[in-house]
Amino acid sequence: MVTNVDNNIVAVNQAFILITGYEEKEVLGRNPTLLSSGHHDTEFYQRMAADLESLGQWQGEICNRRKNGEVFYEWLSVTALRDEFGQLESYVSLFSDITKRKKAEDKIYRQANYDSFTGLANRNLFVDRFEHTLELAQRDNNRVAIFFIDLDGFKNVNDTFGHAKGDMLLKLTTERIKESVRKADTVSRLSGDKFAIILSGDNDVFSFEKIASQILDKIAKPFHLIEIEAYVTASIGISIFPDDGSTYEELLSKADSAMYKAKEKGKNNVQFFTKEMDIKAQQRRHLEVELRKVIVNKELILHYQPIHQVSSNKVVSAEALVRWLHPIKGLVPPVDFIALAEDIGFITEIGGWVLEEACKQAKCWQSQFDLAPKISVNISSVQFQRQDFISKLEAILAKTQLAPDSLILEMTESLLIQEDDQTLIQLSAIRAMGIELSIDDFGTGYSSLSYLKRFPISILKIDCAFIKDITFNAENEALACAILSMAKSLGLKVVAEGGEDYAQCQLLTKHQCDYIQGYFFSRPFEEHAFIAYLNDNI
């Protein structure tokens, strides 16, 4: 193919016509871009032009498209022709069709690097990917985990239903494993019913545990193998770089060893190679199992911490605080189980129980006291963002017969920071019901003035981190004072959390704080002790 200085085609030969499918009359006067397949970016062609300008020639592999739309590969050599004065006259392009060779190379590459049956990476590619992942992990100071997975009961499926059904099960297993990991992770079939995974980019061992648990759950579900249903489980061993080793051979061997420990422990199990990690993972797994049963087993209880009005020193509301009364461990504080509940998606069930129980208790107080306190309940972002949150809230109020203006919902700033329309609609609907809205731990997060203006918030709770040093830390005093001043100008009430001593409360009173919640007045009480406290403080 010959093109002029404007890069328009002026001549082609018979081989061009055979390769591209275009007749000569169809291409004369046109730009060679009519062959473009779209596989190369602008930078590719810019480099080609730069070489032609500086060197007078370019050669390399290029992917183009025939007239019938078929993609083909060619080896292309372009030469810039100049006259005796050095002026550019034309370009001559010589190319040969290398599609068959490329397909053969691709086939050889796939045979060398991929399992022909499942399409997963084979051991060769797995090793290569591991070395690359390891380099990145060392640079970024990350961990890398290797999962060694072996199916439990696969031989029985083969022996009972035949190898064809066993093959189907392996392919379905492949899909279930891939669904549980990210695209950036490498899944490999090492042999038979043995798989391995490389996961990286996360220093939290519990995230590895979570993914492994997801894989176990997916594989344990029934496999539908055309007219029959088969069941298998999996045993997973996990080793971690750099804790357990620094080479592929060492880490895979240790993951394999951990997998056999998982089988020894009853199969359908996850085992870490490192003893300390495995102990932590087992404790977390055991805690998760127990946590999912706390409502059924009636192990959750509420404590109530009074919130005092500064001007009258009387209790005006109380925050409901959930506790786990474990049959063996005793009282488990929220810090030890709320994060886990959020991680496993059980926080919605716990939050629903807390909300109903707190409303029931507040209604009970109203039958006992003329000036019964309001009840303040924490709402997680996961719970709030559920589409049925409003309807469930309405149902709880109707069931407990608690007036909406006796309820305060506390939420963290993270829920509001996105400032999306749905959040505004939901909060406005709650406020329209007569329920007050409070921002918990204010000052430790984003503390954006924009959401205070946009959303129907009525109460700010200053985080205890500012209050505990307020009497001897001028900066904390200034921040607390600024929050109080800003809240007053916006018409918001302020609760200071963590009032521990008289001096703190005096200083907060001086800065016209509305309410104080803290150990200076009272620790959280169980139901009966709280009622006794109310008798003396309302």
N, C-alpha and C positions, 0 to 999 in steps of 0.2 A: 504494500500500500504506500502510495506517495501522496504527500500533502504539501500545499503551498505555504508561504510565509504566514498566511492567515489561518493555517491549520485546517483548510478545507481539502477534501479528497479530490485529487486530480487524476489518479490512475490506480487500478487494482489488477491483479492477475487472476487466472483461473483457480488457483489454490485458495485465494481469498473467497471466491464465490462458493467453492465447495465447503469450506470451513464455516463460513458465516451464514450461508443460505441467501445472501443478498445478491441480486444481479448488479452488474456494473452501472447500468443507468439509474438504479435506485440509490446509489451512494455518491455518485459524482457531484461535487459541489457541496456536499454535506460534511459536517464535523464528525470525526471518529467517535464522539461521545454517543452516537446512535447505537454503538455496541455496548455501552456501559451497563453493567449488571446491578449497580448500586452497592456492590460489596466493599468498595473502597471509599474512604472518606476524602475530604478536600485536601487534607495534609499529604495524602499519598500522591496526588497529582501535582501538588506544589513542589514536592521533592523531585519528582520526575522532571518538571520544567526547569528547576534550579540546576540539575545535573546537565540537561541539554544546553543550558545557557553557559555554564562554566566549563564543562568537559566536552560538549559537542556530541555526547551519546548517553544512552541509558539502556539498561537491560535488566530484566527480571520477570518474575511470574505475575500474571495478571488474570483476573477472573472477569470474563465478558459474557454477553448474551447473544445467542443466534437470533435470526429473524423469527423463528418459530417459538421464541421465548425460552428455549433451553439454555441453561447456564453451561459454559465450557471454560476450561482453563487453557491458557496459552503461555508459551515462553516467547517474550517479546524483546526485540532489539531495535531501538530507534536511533538513527544517526542524523545529525543536522548537516546538510550540504551547504557549503559556502563557495562563492565565486573567488576569482583570483585576488579580489580586493578585500576579501573577508566578509562580504555582505551575505546574509542568509538568503538562500535561494529556495530551499525546500527541506522536507523531512522524508526520509525513507524508513519504512517500518517493515521488518521481517519477523514473521511469527509462525510458530508451529503449534498444532493442537496437541496438548499433553493431557487431555481429560482422562484417557484410559490409564495413563501412568499415575495420575493423581488418585483415581479411584482405587487403583491397585495399592498405592502407598497408604491410603486411608484404611483400606481393608487390612493391610498388614499391621498398621498402627493399632487398629481396634482389636485385632486378634492378639496382639502383643500386650495390650493394656486393659482390655475389657473382658468381662465374663460373657461369653457368647449366649448364655442361657438367660441371664437376668438383665444384662446390659449394665451391671454395676462395674465399678473399677475392680480389676483383679489385683493380685498381690504386688505385681510390678509397679502399677500406677499408684497403688496405696503407699508403697515405700517412697515413691517420688513425691507424692503430695505431702507425706509426713515431713520429709526433709525441708520442703518449702515452708510448710506451716511452722516448723520448728525455728527456722530462721526469723520469721516474723515475730514469733512469740518471744524469742531472745531479745529482739530489738525493742519490743513494746512492753517487755516484762510481764507477759501473760502466761497463763497456764494452758497446757494442751492435754486433753483427755483422750485415751484410747478405750473404746468399748469393745469387748470380745463377747459376742452373742452366740449362744448355741441353743437350738430348739430342743425342748423336752417332749418326747413322745413322737418325734418325726418318723422314726423307724417303724413304729406301730402303724402309722398311716400308710407308709409304703407297703408293709407286709399285709395289711388288711384290705386296702382299697386298690393297690397296684401303683406302679411307678408313675403312670400318667397323672393320677390324682396327686401323688406326691410332688410332681413337677408343678402342677397348678398351685399347690399350696406354697411352694417356694416363691413363685412369682408374686402371689398375693402378699406374702410376708415381706418381700422386697418393697412393695408399694406402701405397706403399713409402716415400715421403718423409715422410708423416705418422707412420709407425711409428718413424722415426729421431729425431724431435724431441719436445719436451715439449708438453703441451696449452697451456701458457702462450705458446709460440712461435707466430708467425703465418706460415702458408704461403700463398702467393699464386700464381695462374697469371696471368702478365702478358699472354701471347698465345701462340698456337700451341703449341710445345713448350718454351716458356720459363717457368721458375718462379723465384720469389724467396722468401727466408725471412728473418724478423727473429728474431735470438736475443739474449737479454740476460741480465743478472744474474750474469755470470761474467767475472772479470778475467784468466783464464788462456787465452791464445791457443791453447794446445794442446788445450783442450776443444773449441774451434771446429774445429780440425783433425781431431779424433777424430770429431765428428759428420759432417763432410764426408766422411771416409773411409767411415763406415758407409753414407751415402747412395750413394756410388760402388759399394760392394760389393753393396748391395741392388738397385740399378738394373742392374748388370751380369749379374745372374742371369737365366736364360731366362724369357721371357714366354709363357705358354700361352694362345693366342688361338683356342680351339676348333679342334681338328684340326691346328693349325700351331704351330710354336715360333718365336718371333722374338727377336732379340737387339739391344739398343742399349746404349750406355754414356752417361756424362754428363761434361760439363766444368763445373767449378764455380769461380767467381771470388768472392773474399771481400774486402770492405772493412770497416773497423772505426772506429767512433766512440770517442774523439775523434781517434784517430791520423790518419785519412784524410779527415776532414771533419766538418761539423756539421749538414748539411742532407740531406734525403731525396734531392734531385736529385743532389747532389755524390757521396754515398755509393753510390747506385744506379749512377751513371755509372762510378764507379771499380770497382765490383764487376763491371760489364759488361765493362770494359776488361780486368780480371784474368781473366775467363772466356775471352776471346779469346786471352790469353796461354796459358791452359791448353790450348786447342785447338791452338795452334801447337806446343806441347810434346808432341803426340802423342795428345791427347784422353784420356778416362777419367782425368782429372787434376784436381788442386786447385791453385789459384794465389792467393796473397795479393797485394793491390795494393801494400802497403808492402814495399819491398825487404828491409828488415831482418827483418820477420816472415816473409816468404816464404823467406828464406835459412834461418832457424831451423826453419821447418816442413819444408823440403826435407831439411835435415840429419836431423831427427827421423824423417821418412818413410824416408830411406835407411838410417838406423840400425836402424829397425824391420825392414826387409826383411832386412838382414844378420843381425840378432839371431835371427830365426826359423830361420836356417840353421846356428847355431853348433854344435848337437849333431850334426847330420848331417855337418858339415864338420870335426868334432872340434877345435873352436877353444877349448873350455872346458878349463881346467886348475884344479887345486886347489893352494893353498898352505896350509901348516900352521903355526900359531903355538903354541908350547909354553906350557903352563900349569904353573907350578912350585908344589910344596907348600912352604910357608914353613918348616915344622919340619925338613924334610930337604934342602931346596933341589933336590930331584929333580923331573924331569918326570913328572907323573902323568896328564896328558891333553893333547890338542891340539885347537884349534878349526880346522875345515876352512873355508877362505875361498876362494870361487870367484873366478876371474879369467878375463877374456876375452882370449885371445891373438889379436889381430886381425892378419890377414896384412899389412896396410899400416900401421895405427896402432900396432902393438905391443901392449903390455900395457894393457888397459882396466880400471880399477878398478871395483868394484861400484857405487860411488856414481854412475857414469856410465851404468849400464844396468839395475840392479835395479828402480828405480822404473818405468822404461819397460816392463820385462818384466811387472811387476804390472799396469800400465795396460792392456796389450794381452792379458792373460790367459795369457802364456807362462811365467809364474813357476812354474807347476805342473810343466811339462816340465823346466825348469832345476833346480828343487828336487828332483825325482825323480832326475835325473842326479847331482846333488851327493851325495844321500843314498847312492845305490848305490856311487858311486866312493869315497866316504869309508869306507864299511863294508868295501869290498874292500881298501882300503889298511890299515885297522886290523887286518884279518885277516892281512895280509902281515907287519905289524910283529910280530904274535904268533908267527909262525914264525921270527922273527929275534932276538927278545928275550924273556927270561924274565919281565921286569917291563914288558911292553909298555904304552904309555899308552892310555887310553880315547880315543875320538874324539867330539868335540862338533860337532853339525851344526845350523845355523840352519834353522828351519821357518817359512815365511811363513803368515800367517793364511789366505790363499786356499788354500794347499796343505793346511793342517790341516783346514779346514772341508769339504773334499770327502768324500763319503760313503765312497769307497773308500780313504781314507788308511790306515786300519788294515790292510786286506788287502794293500795295496801295501807297507807297512812290513814285514809278516810275510813277504811274498814276497822282499823284498830281503835280509832276515836269513837266510832259508833258502837263497837263491842264493849268498850270500857266505860262509855258514857262520859268521857272526860271532855270538858269544854276546850276548844282549840287554844283559847287565850291562856290556858294553864300550862301550855307546852312550849318549850324552847328547844329548837334543834341547833346543835353545834356542829360546825364543819370546819375543815382546815382550808387554808388559802389556796392550796393546790387545786381544789375543786373549782375555784373561781378564776384562776389565772388565764385560762383559755378564752374566757369571755365570749363563749359561743351563744347563739340565740336560744338554743334548747335549754341551756342552763338558766338563762334569764326567764324563759317561759315557765320553767318548773319552779324556780324560786318565787316568782311573782304569784303563781297559783297557791303556793304554800302560805305566803304572806297574806293573800286575799282571804284565806281560811281563818285568819286571826292568830296564826302561830308565829312566834317571834323567831328571828334568825340570828345566830351568834357566830362570830369568827373566832375559832379556838387558836391558841398559841400565837396570837398576833405579835408581829415584830421579829419573828424568827425566819419567816419565809420571804415572800415577794413584797408584802406590805405595799401594795399598789393603791394609790389614791383613786385611780380610774375605776376600779371595781367597787370601791366604797361608795362612789357616786352613782354608778350604774345599777348595782344590785340592791334589793330592798333589805339591807342589813340593819339591825337595830341595836346590836350589842357587840362590843369588842372585848376579848379577854386578853389582857397583857400577859405574855408568857412569864412563867416563874423565874426564868433565867435572868430577866431584868430586875425582878423584885428582890431576889435574895441578896444582891450586892448594893441595893439602892441607897443604903445609909452610909456607905463608905466608898462608893464608886460614883464619881461625879458624872461620868458619861452615861451610866445607866439611869441615874436620876434625871439627867437632861432628856434622855430618850423617853422615859416614862412620862415626864412632864409634857413633852412634845405630843405624845400620843393622846394624853388626856386633853390637852388644849385643842388638838385637831378634832377629836371626837366630839367635844363640846360644840365646836363651830358647825359640825355636821349633824348635830342633834342626836348623837349616838350615846348610849349608856356604856360604861366601862366597868369591867370586872377585873380586879388585880388578882392573879393566881399566885399562890405561894407566900402569902403573908405569914411569916413565921414568928415574928416577935413584935413587941409593943412599939419599938422605934420605927420599924418599917410601916406599921399601920398609922402612926402619927404623921409620918412624912407623906403618905398617900392621902391622908385626910387633909393635910395642909394644901396639897395640889388638887383638892376637890374631886377625888376619886369617888365614884358612886357606890361601888360594892367591892367587898374583899372576900376571897375564898382561900383559906389556908389553915395551917396547924395552930396558928395563934388562937383562932376561935375553936377549931375542932378538926380532928382527923375524920376520915370517912367512917360511917357507922353502918352496922347491920340494921335491918328494919326495926326491930324492937328497941334497940338502943337509940336510934334516930328519933323515934316517937317520944321517948323519954326526954331527949334533948330539946325537942320542939316544945314540950310542956313548959320549959323554963325560958324559951327564947323567941316566942312569937307574941 
